[in-house]
Amino acid sequence: MIGNIRLPEILFIVLIILLLFGARRIPDLMKNLGKGISSFKQGLNDITKDTEAKQPESEKGKNEQTDA
């Protein structure tokens, strides 16, 4: 059902979005969406760094030996 979206359906969806939000608010919505995505990615990177920092030294040595 979703795979059958053609140009007329896409134009209809865009028209509804324009009517709901207005042409002036859409750039602000997209900018905020981009900021949210980059903040989410930054949070994921911070979690990865924290888990690597908390990894015990014995496991770090094993991972370095197997990577080489």
LUMLUMDREN-2810 file (N, C-alpha, C; in Angstrom, 1 decimal):
<atoms>
<atom><aa>M</aa><ch>A</ch><at>N</at><xx>0.8</xx><yy>-1.2</yy><zz>0.0</zz></atom>
<atom><aa>M</aa><ch>A</ch><at>CA</at><xx>0.0</xx><yy>0.0</yy><zz>0.0</zz></atom>
<atom><aa>M</aa><ch>A</ch><at>C</at><xx>0.9</xx><yy>1.3</yy><zz>0.0</zz></atom>
<atom><aa>I</aa><ch>A</ch><at>N</at><xx>1.9</xx><yy>1.3</yy><zz>0.9</zz></atom>
<atom><aa>I</aa><ch>A</ch><at>CA</at><xx>2.7</xx><yy>2.5</yy><zz>0.9</zz></atom>
<atom><aa>I</aa><ch>A</ch><at>C</at><xx>3.6</xx><yy>2.6</yy><zz>-0.3</zz></atom>
<atom><aa>G</aa><ch>A</ch><at>N</at><xx>4.0</xx><yy>1.4</yy><zz>-0.9</zz></atom>
<atom><aa>G</aa><ch>A</ch><at>CA</at><xx>4.8</xx><yy>1.4</yy><zz>-2.1</zz></atom>
<atom><aa>G</aa><ch>A</ch><at>C</at><xx>4.2</xx><yy>2.0</yy><zz>-3.3</zz></atom>
<atom><aa>N</aa><ch>A</ch><at>N</at><xx>2.9</xx><yy>2.2</yy><zz>-3.3</zz></atom>
<atom><aa>N</aa><ch>A</ch><at>CA</at><xx>2.2</xx><yy>2.7</yy><zz>-4.5</zz></atom>
<atom><aa>N</aa><ch>A</ch><at>C</at><xx>1.9</xx><yy>4.2</yy><zz>-4.5</zz></atom>
<atom><aa>I</aa><ch>A</ch><at>N</at><xx>2.7</xx><yy>4.9</yy><zz>-3.7</zz></atom>
<atom><aa>I</aa><ch>A</ch><at>CA</at><xx>2.6</xx><yy>6.4</yy><zz>-3.7</zz></atom>
<atom><aa>I</aa><ch>A</ch><at>C</at><xx>3.2</xx><yy>6.9</yy><zz>-5.0</zz></atom>
<atom><aa>R</aa><ch>A</ch><at>N</at><xx>2.4</xx><yy>7.7</yy><zz>-5.7</zz></atom>
<atom><aa>R</aa><ch>A</ch><at>CA</at><xx>2.9</xx><yy>8.3</yy><zz>-7.0</zz></atom>
<atom><aa>R</aa><ch>A</ch><at>C</at><xx>2.9</xx><yy>9.8</yy><zz>-6.8</zz></atom>
<atom><aa>L</aa><ch>A</ch><at>N</at><xx>3.2</xx><yy>10.5</yy><zz>-7.8</zz></atom>
<atom><aa>L</aa><ch>A</ch><at>CA</at><xx>3.3</xx><yy>12.0</yy><zz>-7.8</zz></atom>
<atom><aa>L</aa><ch>A</ch><at>C</at><xx>2.1</xx><yy>12.7</yy><zz>-7.3</zz></atom>
<atom><aa>P</aa><ch>A</ch><at>N</at><xx>0.9</xx><yy>12.3</yy><zz>-7.8</zz></atom>
<atom><aa>P</aa><ch>A</ch><at>CA</at><xx>-0.3</xx><yy>13.0</yy><zz>-7.3</zz></atom>
<atom><aa>P</aa><ch>A</ch><at>C</at><xx>-0.5</xx><yy>12.9</yy><zz>-5.8</zz></atom>
<atom><aa>E</aa><ch>A</ch><at>N</at><xx>-0.3</xx><yy>11.7</yy><zz>-5.3</zz></atom>
<atom><aa>E</aa><ch>A</ch><at>CA</at><xx>-0.4</xx><yy>11.5</yy><zz>-3.8</zz></atom>
<atom><aa>E</aa><ch>A</ch><at>C</at><xx>0.6</xx><yy>12.4</yy><zz>-3.1</zz></atom>
<atom><aa>I</aa><ch>A</ch><at>N</at><xx>1.8</xx><yy>12.4</yy><zz>-3.6</zz></atom>
<atom><aa>I</aa><ch>A</ch><at>CA</at><xx>2.9</xx><yy>13.2</yy><zz>-2.9</zz></atom>
<atom><aa>I</aa><ch>A</ch><at>C</at><xx>2.5</xx><yy>14.7</yy><zz>-2.9</zz></atom>
<atom><aa>L</aa><ch>A</ch><at>N</at><xx>2.0</xx><yy>15.2</yy><zz>-4.1</zz></atom>
<atom><aa>L</aa><ch>A</ch><at>CA</at><xx>1.6</xx><yy>16.6</yy><zz>-4.2</zz></atom>
<atom><aa>L</aa><ch>A</ch><at>C</at><xx>0.4</xx><yy>16.9</yy><zz>-3.2</zz></atom>
<atom><aa>F</aa><ch>A</ch><at>N</at><xx>-0.5</xx><yy>16.0</yy><zz>-3.1</zz></atom>
<atom><aa>F</aa><ch>A</ch><at>CA</at><xx>-1.6</xx><yy>16.1</yy><zz>-2.2</zz></atom>
<atom><aa>F</aa><ch>A</ch><at>C</at><xx>-1.1</xx><yy>16.3</yy><zz>-0.7</zz></atom>
<atom><aa>I</aa><ch>A</ch><at>N</at><xx>-0.2</xx><yy>15.4</yy><zz>-0.4</zz></atom>
<atom><aa>I</aa><ch>A</ch><at>CA</at><xx>0.4</xx><yy>15.5</yy><zz>1.0</zz></atom>
<atom><aa>I</aa><ch>A</ch><at>C</at><xx>1.1</xx><yy>16.8</yy><zz>1.2</zz></atom>
<atom><aa>V</aa><ch>A</ch><at>N</at><xx>1.9</xx><yy>17.2</yy><zz>0.3</zz></atom>
<atom><aa>V</aa><ch>A</ch><at>CA</at><xx>2.6</xx><yy>18.5</yy><zz>0.4</zz></atom>
<atom><aa>V</aa><ch>A</ch><at>C</at><xx>1.6</xx><yy>19.7</yy><zz>0.5</zz></atom>
<atom><aa>L</aa><ch>A</ch><at>N</at><xx>0.5</xx><yy>19.6</yy><zz>-0.2</zz></atom>
<atom><aa>L</aa><ch>A</ch><at>CA</at><xx>-0.5</xx><yy>20.7</yy><zz>-0.2</zz></atom>
<atom><aa>L</aa><ch>A</ch><at>C</at><xx>-1.2</xx><yy>20.7</yy><zz>1.2</zz></atom>
<atom><aa>I</aa><ch>A</ch><at>N</at><xx>-1.5</xx><yy>19.5</yy><zz>1.8</zz></atom>
<atom><aa>I</aa><ch>A</ch><at>CA</at><xx>-2.1</xx><yy>19.5</yy><zz>3.1</zz></atom>
<atom><aa>I</aa><ch>A</ch><at>C</at><xx>-1.1</xx><yy>20.0</yy><zz>4.1</zz></atom>
<atom><aa>I</aa><ch>A</ch><at>N</at><xx>0.2</xx><yy>19.7</yy><zz>4.0</zz></atom>
<atom><aa>I</aa><ch>A</ch><at>CA</at><xx>1.2</xx><yy>20.2</yy><zz>5.0</zz></atom>
<atom><aa>I</aa><ch>A</ch><at>C</at><xx>1.3</xx><yy>21.7</yy><zz>4.9</zz></atom>
<atom><aa>L</aa><ch>A</ch><at>N</at><xx>1.3</xx><yy>22.3</yy><zz>3.7</zz></atom>
<atom><aa>L</aa><ch>A</ch><at>CA</at><xx>1.3</xx><yy>23.7</yy><zz>3.5</zz></atom>
<atom><aa>L</aa><ch>A</ch><at>C</at><xx>0.1</xx><yy>24.4</yy><zz>4.1</zz></atom>
<atom><aa>L</aa><ch>A</ch><at>N</at><xx>-1.1</xx><yy>23.8</yy><zz>3.9</zz></atom>
<atom><aa>L</aa><ch>A</ch><at>CA</at><xx>-2.3</xx><yy>24.3</yy><zz>4.5</zz></atom>
<atom><aa>L</aa><ch>A</ch><at>C</at><xx>-2.3</xx><yy>24.3</yy><zz>6.0</zz></atom>
<atom><aa>L</aa><ch>A</ch><at>N</at><xx>-1.7</xx><yy>23.2</yy><zz>6.6</zz></atom>
<atom><aa>L</aa><ch>A</ch><at>CA</at><xx>-1.7</xx><yy>23.1</yy><zz>8.1</zz></atom>
<atom><aa>L</aa><ch>A</ch><at>C</at><xx>-0.7</xx><yy>24.0</yy><zz>8.7</zz></atom>
<atom><aa>F</aa><ch>A</ch><at>N</at><xx>0.5</xx><yy>24.1</yy><zz>8.2</zz></atom>
<atom><aa>F</aa><ch>A</ch><at>CA</at><xx>1.6</xx><yy>24.8</yy><zz>8.8</zz></atom>
<atom><aa>F</aa><ch>A</ch><at>C</at><xx>1.8</xx><yy>26.2</yy><zz>8.2</zz></atom>
<atom><aa>G</aa><ch>A</ch><at>N</at><xx>1.5</xx><yy>26.4</yy><zz>7.0</zz></atom>
<atom><aa>G</aa><ch>A</ch><at>CA</at><xx>1.8</xx><yy>27.7</yy><zz>6.3</zz></atom>
<atom><aa>G</aa><ch>A</ch><at>C</at><xx>3.2</xx><yy>27.6</yy><zz>5.7</zz></atom>
<atom><aa>A</aa><ch>A</ch><at>N</at><xx>3.4</xx><yy>28.4</yy><zz>4.7</zz></atom>
<atom><aa>A</aa><ch>A</ch><at>CA</at><xx>4.7</xx><yy>28.4</yy><zz>4.0</zz></atom>
<atom><aa>A</aa><ch>A</ch><at>C</at><xx>5.8</xx><yy>29.0</yy><zz>4.9</zz></atom>
<atom><aa>R</aa><ch>A</ch><at>N</at><xx>5.5</xx><yy>29.9</yy><zz>5.8</zz></atom>
<atom><aa>R</aa><ch>A</ch><at>CA</at><xx>6.6</xx><yy>30.5</yy><zz>6.6</zz></atom>
<atom><aa>R</aa><ch>A</ch><at>C</at><xx>7.1</xx><yy>29.6</yy><zz>7.7</zz></atom>
<atom><aa>R</aa><ch>A</ch><at>N</at><xx>6.3</xx><yy>28.8</yy><zz>8.2</zz></atom>
<atom><aa>R</aa><ch>A</ch><at>CA</at><xx>6.7</xx><yy>27.9</yy><zz>9.3</zz></atom>
<atom><aa>R</aa><ch>A</ch><at>C</at><xx>7.4</xx><yy>26.7</yy><zz>8.9</zz></atom>
<atom><aa>I</aa><ch>A</ch><at>N</at><xx>7.3</xx><yy>26.2</yy><zz>7.7</zz></atom>
<atom><aa>I</aa><ch>A</ch><at>CA</at><xx>7.9</xx><yy>25.0</yy><zz>7.2</zz></atom>
<atom><aa>I</aa><ch>A</ch><at>C</at><xx>9.5</xx><yy>25.1</yy><zz>7.3</zz></atom>
<atom><aa>P</aa><ch>A</ch><at>N</at><xx>10.1</xx><yy>26.2</yy><zz>6.9</zz></atom>
<atom><aa>P</aa><ch>A</ch><at>CA</at><xx>11.6</xx><yy>26.2</yy><zz>7.0</zz></atom>
<atom><aa>P</aa><ch>A</ch><at>C</at><xx>12.0</xx><yy>26.1</yy><zz>8.5</zz></atom>
<atom><aa>D</aa><ch>A</ch><at>N</at><xx>11.3</xx><yy>26.7</yy><zz>9.4</zz></atom>
<atom><aa>D</aa><ch>A</ch><at>CA</at><xx>11.6</xx><yy>26.6</yy><zz>10.8</zz></atom>
<atom><aa>D</aa><ch>A</ch><at>C</at><xx>11.4</xx><yy>25.2</yy><zz>11.3</zz></atom>
<atom><aa>L</aa><ch>A</ch><at>N</at><xx>10.4</xx><yy>24.5</yy><zz>10.9</zz></atom>
<atom><aa>L</aa><ch>A</ch><at>CA</at><xx>10.2</xx><yy>23.1</yy><zz>11.3</zz></atom>
<atom><aa>L</aa><ch>A</ch><at>C</at><xx>11.3</xx><yy>22.2</yy><zz>10.8</zz></atom>
<atom><aa>M</aa><ch>A</ch><at>N</at><xx>11.7</xx><yy>22.5</yy><zz>9.5</zz></atom>
<atom><aa>M</aa><ch>A</ch><at>CA</at><xx>12.8</xx><yy>21.6</yy><zz>9.0</zz></atom>
<atom><aa>M</aa><ch>A</ch><at>C</at><xx>14.1</xx><yy>21.9</yy><zz>9.7</zz></atom>
<atom><aa>K</aa><ch>A</ch><at>N</at><xx>14.4</xx><yy>23.2</yy><zz>10.1</zz></atom>
<atom><aa>K</aa><ch>A</ch><at>CA</at><xx>15.6</xx><yy>23.5</yy><zz>10.8</zz></atom>
<atom><aa>K</aa><ch>A</ch><at>C</at><xx>15.6</xx><yy>22.9</yy><zz>12.2</zz></atom>
<atom><aa>N</aa><ch>A</ch><at>N</at><xx>14.5</xx><yy>22.9</yy><zz>12.8</zz></atom>
<atom><aa>N</aa><ch>A</ch><at>CA</at><xx>14.4</xx><yy>22.3</yy><zz>14.1</zz></atom>
<atom><aa>N</aa><ch>A</ch><at>C</at><xx>14.5</xx><yy>20.8</yy><zz>14.0</zz></atom>
<atom><aa>L</aa><ch>A</ch><at>N</at><xx>14.0</xx><yy>20.2</yy><zz>13.0</zz></atom>
<atom><aa>L</aa><ch>A</ch><at>CA</at><xx>14.1</xx><yy>18.8</yy><zz>12.8</zz></atom>
<atom><aa>L</aa><ch>A</ch><at>C</at><xx>15.6</xx><yy>18.4</yy><zz>12.6</zz></atom>
<atom><aa>G</aa><ch>A</ch><at>N</at><xx>16.3</xx><yy>19.2</yy><zz>11.8</zz></atom>
<atom><aa>G</aa><ch>A</ch><at>CA</at><xx>17.7</xx><yy>18.9</yy><zz>11.6</zz></atom>
<atom><aa>G</aa><ch>A</ch><at>C</at><xx>18.5</xx><yy>19.1</yy><zz>12.9</zz></atom>
<atom><aa>K</aa><ch>A</ch><at>N</at><xx>18.2</xx><yy>20.1</yy><zz>13.7</zz></atom>
<atom><aa>K</aa><ch>A</ch><at>CA</at><xx>18.9</xx><yy>20.2</yy><zz>15.0</zz></atom>
<atom><aa>K</aa><ch>A</ch><at>C</at><xx>18.6</xx><yy>19.0</yy><zz>15.9</zz></atom>
<atom><aa>G</aa><ch>A</ch><at>N</at><xx>17.4</xx><yy>18.5</yy><zz>15.8</zz></atom>
<atom><aa>G</aa><ch>A</ch><at>CA</at><xx>17.0</xx><yy>17.4</yy><zz>16.7</zz></atom>
<atom><aa>G</aa><ch>A</ch><at>C</at><xx>17.8</xx><yy>16.1</yy><zz>16.2</zz></atom>
<atom><aa>I</aa><ch>A</ch><at>N</at><xx>17.9</xx><yy>15.9</yy><zz>14.9</zz></atom>
<atom><aa>I</aa><ch>A</ch><at>CA</at><xx>18.6</xx><yy>14.8</yy><zz>14.4</zz></atom>
<atom><aa>I</aa><ch>A</ch><at>C</at><xx>20.1</xx><yy>14.8</yy><zz>14.8</zz></atom>
<atom><aa>S</aa><ch>A</ch><at>N</at><xx>20.7</xx><yy>16.0</yy><zz>14.6</zz></atom>
<atom><aa>S</aa><ch>A</ch><at>CA</at><xx>22.1</xx><yy>16.2</yy><zz>15.0</zz></atom>
<atom><aa>S</aa><ch>A</ch><at>C</at><xx>22.3</xx><yy>16.0</yy><zz>16.5</zz></atom>
<atom><aa>S</aa><ch>A</ch><at>N</at><xx>21.4</xx><yy>16.5</yy><zz>17.3</zz></atom>
<atom><aa>S</aa><ch>A</ch><at>CA</at><xx>21.5</xx><yy>16.3</yy><zz>18.7</zz></atom>
<atom><aa>S</aa><ch>A</ch><at>C</at><xx>21.4</xx><yy>14.8</yy><zz>19.1</zz></atom>
<atom><aa>F</aa><ch>A</ch><at>N</at><xx>20.5</xx><yy>14.1</yy><zz>18.4</zz></atom>
<atom><aa>F</aa><ch>A</ch><at>CA</at><xx>20.4</xx><yy>12.7</yy><zz>18.7</zz></atom>
<atom><aa>F</aa><ch>A</ch><at>C</at><xx>21.6</xx><yy>11.9</yy><zz>18.3</zz></atom>
<atom><aa>K</aa><ch>A</ch><at>N</at><xx>22.3</xx><yy>12.3</yy><zz>17.2</zz></atom>
<atom><aa>K</aa><ch>A</ch><at>CA</at><xx>23.5</xx><yy>11.6</yy><zz>16.8</zz></atom>
<atom><aa>K</aa><ch>A</ch><at>C</at><xx>24.6</xx><yy>11.9</yy><zz>17.8</zz></atom>
<atom><aa>Q</aa><ch>A</ch><at>N</at><xx>24.7</xx><yy>13.2</yy><zz>18.2</zz></atom>
<atom><aa>Q</aa><ch>A</ch><at>CA</at><xx>25.7</xx><yy>13.5</yy><zz>19.2</zz></atom>
<atom><aa>Q</aa><ch>A</ch><at>C</at><xx>25.5</xx><yy>12.7</yy><zz>20.5</zz></atom>
<atom><aa>G</aa><ch>A</ch><at>N</at><xx>24.3</xx><yy>12.6</yy><zz>20.9</zz></atom>
<atom><aa>G</aa><ch>A</ch><at>CA</at><xx>24.0</xx><yy>11.8</yy><zz>22.1</zz></atom>
<atom><aa>G</aa><ch>A</ch><at>C</at><xx>24.4</xx><yy>10.3</yy><zz>21.9</zz></atom>
<atom><aa>L</aa><ch>A</ch><at>N</at><xx>24.2</xx><yy>9.7</yy><zz>20.8</zz></atom>
<atom><aa>L</aa><ch>A</ch><at>CA</at><xx>24.6</xx><yy>8.4</yy><zz>20.5</zz></atom>
<atom><aa>L</aa><ch>A</ch><at>C</at><xx>26.2</xx><yy>8.3</yy><zz>20.5</zz></atom>
<atom><aa>N</aa><ch>A</ch><at>N</at><xx>26.9</xx><yy>9.3</yy><zz>20.0</zz></atom>
<atom><aa>N</aa><ch>A</ch><at>CA</at><xx>28.3</xx><yy>9.3</yy><zz>20.0</zz></atom>
<atom><aa>N</aa><ch>A</ch><at>C</at><xx>28.8</xx><yy>9.4</yy><zz>21.5</zz></atom>
<atom><aa>D</aa><ch>A</ch><at>N</at><xx>28.2</xx><yy>10.2</yy><zz>22.3</zz></atom>
<atom><aa>D</aa><ch>A</ch><at>CA</at><xx>28.5</xx><yy>10.4</yy><zz>23.7</zz></atom>
<atom><aa>D</aa><ch>A</ch><at>C</at><xx>28.4</xx><yy>9.1</yy><zz>24.4</zz></atom>
<atom><aa>I</aa><ch>A</ch><at>N</at><xx>27.3</xx><yy>8.4</yy><zz>24.2</zz></atom>
<atom><aa>I</aa><ch>A</ch><at>CA</at><xx>27.0</xx><yy>7.1</yy><zz>24.9</zz></atom>
<atom><aa>I</aa><ch>A</ch><at>C</at><xx>28.1</xx><yy>6.1</yy><zz>24.5</zz></atom>
<atom><aa>T</aa><ch>A</ch><at>N</at><xx>28.5</xx><yy>6.0</yy><zz>23.2</zz></atom>
<atom><aa>T</aa><ch>A</ch><at>CA</at><xx>29.5</xx><yy>5.1</yy><zz>22.7</zz></atom>
<atom><aa>T</aa><ch>A</ch><at>C</at><xx>30.8</xx><yy>5.4</yy><zz>23.4</zz></atom>
<atom><aa>K</aa><ch>A</ch><at>N</at><xx>31.2</xx><yy>6.7</yy><zz>23.5</zz></atom>
<atom><aa>K</aa><ch>A</ch><at>CA</at><xx>32.4</xx><yy>7.1</yy><zz>24.1</zz></atom>
<atom><aa>K</aa><ch>A</ch><at>C</at><xx>32.4</xx><yy>6.7</yy><zz>25.6</zz></atom>
<atom><aa>D</aa><ch>A</ch><at>N</at><xx>31.3</xx><yy>6.9</yy><zz>26.3</zz></atom>
<atom><aa>D</aa><ch>A</ch><at>CA</at><xx>31.2</xx><yy>6.6</yy><zz>27.7</zz></atom>
<atom><aa>D</aa><ch>A</ch><at>C</at><xx>31.3</xx><yy>5.1</yy><zz>27.9</zz></atom>
<atom><aa>T</aa><ch>A</ch><at>N</at><xx>30.7</xx><yy>4.3</yy><zz>27.1</zz></atom>
<atom><aa>T</aa><ch>A</ch><at>CA</at><xx>30.8</xx><yy>2.8</yy><zz>27.3</zz></atom>
<atom><aa>T</aa><ch>A</ch><at>C</at><xx>32.2</xx><yy>2.3</yy><zz>27.0</zz></atom>
<atom><aa>E</aa><ch>A</ch><at>N</at><xx>32.9</xx><yy>2.9</yy><zz>26.0</zz></atom>
<atom><aa>E</aa><ch>A</ch><at>CA</at><xx>34.3</xx><yy>2.5</yy><zz>25.7</zz></atom>
<atom><aa>E</aa><ch>A</ch><at>C</at><xx>35.2</xx><yy>2.9</yy><zz>26.9</zz></atom>
<atom><aa>A</aa><ch>A</ch><at>N</at><xx>34.9</xx><yy>4.1</yy><zz>27.5</zz></atom>
<atom><aa>A</aa><ch>A</ch><at>CA</at><xx>35.7</xx><yy>4.6</yy><zz>28.6</zz></atom>
<atom><aa>A</aa><ch>A</ch><at>C</at><xx>35.5</xx><yy>3.7</yy><zz>29.9</zz></atom>
<atom><aa>K</aa><ch>A</ch><at>N</at><xx>34.3</xx><yy>3.2</yy><zz>30.0</zz></atom>
<atom><aa>K</aa><ch>A</ch><at>CA</at><xx>34.0</xx><yy>2.3</yy><zz>31.2</zz></atom>
<atom><aa>K</aa><ch>A</ch><at>C</at><xx>34.4</xx><yy>0.9</yy><zz>31.0</zz></atom>
<atom><aa>Q</aa><ch>A</ch><at>N</at><xx>34.8</xx><yy>0.5</yy><zz>29.9</zz></atom>
<atom><aa>Q</aa><ch>A</ch><at>CA</at><xx>35.2</xx><yy>-0.9</yy><zz>29.6</zz></atom>
<atom><aa>Q</aa><ch>A</ch><at>C</at><xx>36.4</xx><yy>-1.2</yy><zz>30.4</zz></atom>
<atom><aa>P</aa><ch>A</ch><at>N</at><xx>36.4</xx><yy>-2.4</yy><zz>31.1</zz></atom>
<atom><aa>P</aa><ch>A</ch><at>CA</at><xx>37.6</xx><yy>-2.8</yy><zz>32.0</zz></atom>
<atom><aa>P</aa><ch>A</ch><at>C</at><xx>38.8</xx><yy>-2.9</yy><zz>31.1</zz></atom>
<atom><aa>E</aa><ch>A</ch><at>N</at><xx>40.0</xx><yy>-2.6</yy><zz>31.8</zz></atom>
<atom><aa>E</aa><ch>A</ch><at>CA</at><xx>41.3</xx><yy>-2.7</yy><zz>31.1</zz></atom>
<atom><aa>E</aa><ch>A</ch><at>C</at><xx>41.6</xx><yy>-4.0</yy><zz>30.5</zz></atom>
<atom><aa>S</aa><ch>A</ch><at>N</at><xx>41.2</xx><yy>-5.1</yy><zz>31.1</zz></atom>
<atom><aa>S</aa><ch>A</ch><at>CA</at><xx>41.5</xx><yy>-6.4</yy><zz>30.6</zz></atom>
<atom><aa>S</aa><ch>A</ch><at>C</at><xx>40.7</xx><yy>-6.6</yy><zz>29.3</zz></atom>
<atom><aa>E</aa><ch>A</ch><at>N</at><xx>39.5</xx><yy>-6.1</yy><zz>29.1</zz></atom>
<atom><aa>E</aa><ch>A</ch><at>CA</at><xx>38.8</xx><yy>-6.3</yy><zz>27.9</zz></atom>
<atom><aa>E</aa><ch>A</ch><at>C</at><xx>39.4</xx><yy>-5.4</yy><zz>26.8</zz></atom>
<atom><aa>K</aa><ch>A</ch><at>N</at><xx>39.9</xx><yy>-4.2</yy><zz>27.2</zz></atom>
<atom><aa>K</aa><ch>A</ch><at>CA</at><xx>40.5</xx><yy>-3.3</yy><zz>26.2</zz></atom>
<atom><aa>K</aa><ch>A</ch><at>C</at><xx>41.7</xx><yy>-3.9</yy><zz>25.6</zz></atom>
<atom><aa>G</aa><ch>A</ch><at>N</at><xx>42.5</xx><yy>-4.6</yy><zz>26.4</zz></atom>
<atom><aa>G</aa><ch>A</ch><at>CA</at><xx>43.7</xx><yy>-5.2</yy><zz>25.9</zz></atom>
<atom><aa>G</aa><ch>A</ch><at>C</at><xx>43.3</xx><yy>-6.4</yy><zz>24.9</zz></atom>
<atom><aa>K</aa><ch>A</ch><at>N</at><xx>42.3</xx><yy>-7.1</yy><zz>25.3</zz></atom>
<atom><aa>K</aa><ch>A</ch><at>CA</at><xx>41.8</xx><yy>-8.2</yy><zz>24.4</zz></atom>
<atom><aa>K</aa><ch>A</ch><at>C</at><xx>41.4</xx><yy>-7.6</yy><zz>23.0</zz></atom>
<atom><aa>N</aa><ch>A</ch><at>N</at><xx>40.6</xx><yy>-6.5</yy><zz>23.1</zz></atom>
<atom><aa>N</aa><ch>A</ch><at>CA</at><xx>40.1</xx><yy>-6.0</yy><zz>21.8</zz></atom>
<atom><aa>N</aa><ch>A</ch><at>C</at><xx>41.2</xx><yy>-5.4</yy><zz>21.0</zz></atom>
<atom><aa>E</aa><ch>A</ch><at>N</at><xx>42.2</xx><yy>-4.8</yy><zz>21.6</zz></atom>
<atom><aa>E</aa><ch>A</ch><at>CA</at><xx>43.3</xx><yy>-4.3</yy><zz>20.8</zz></atom>
<atom><aa>E</aa><ch>A</ch><at>C</at><xx>44.1</xx><yy>-5.4</yy><zz>20.2</zz></atom>
<atom><aa>Q</aa><ch>A</ch><at>N</at><xx>44.3</xx><yy>-6.5</yy><zz>20.9</zz></atom>
<atom><aa>Q</aa><ch>A</ch><at>CA</at><xx>45.0</xx><yy>-7.6</yy><zz>20.3</zz></atom>
<atom><aa>Q</aa><ch>A</ch><at>C</at><xx>44.3</xx><yy>-8.3</yy><zz>19.2</zz></atom>
<atom><aa>T</aa><ch>A</ch><at>N</at><xx>43.0</xx><yy>-8.4</yy><zz>19.3</zz></atom>
<atom><aa>T</aa><ch>A</ch><at>CA</at><xx>42.2</xx><yy>-9.0</yy><zz>18.2</zz></atom>
<atom><aa>T</aa><ch>A</ch><at>C</at><xx>42.1</xx><yy>-8.1</yy><zz>17.0</zz></atom>
<atom><aa>D</aa><ch>A</ch><at>N</at><xx>42.1</xx><yy>-6.8</yy><zz>17.2</zz></atom>
<atom><aa>D</aa><ch>A</ch><at>CA</at><xx>42.0</xx><yy>-5.9</yy><zz>16.1</zz></atom>
<atom><aa>D</aa><ch>A</ch><at>C</at><xx>43.3</xx><yy>-5.8</yy><zz>15.3</zz></atom>
<atom><aa>A</aa><ch>A</ch><at>N</at><xx>44.4</xx><yy>-6.1</yy><zz>15.9</zz></atom>
<atom><aa>A</aa><ch>A</ch><at>CA</at><xx>45.7</xx><yy>-6.0</yy><zz>15.2</zz></atom>
<atom><aa>A</aa><ch>A</ch><at>C</at><xx>45.9</xx><yy>-7.1</yy><zz>14.2</zz></atom>
</atoms>
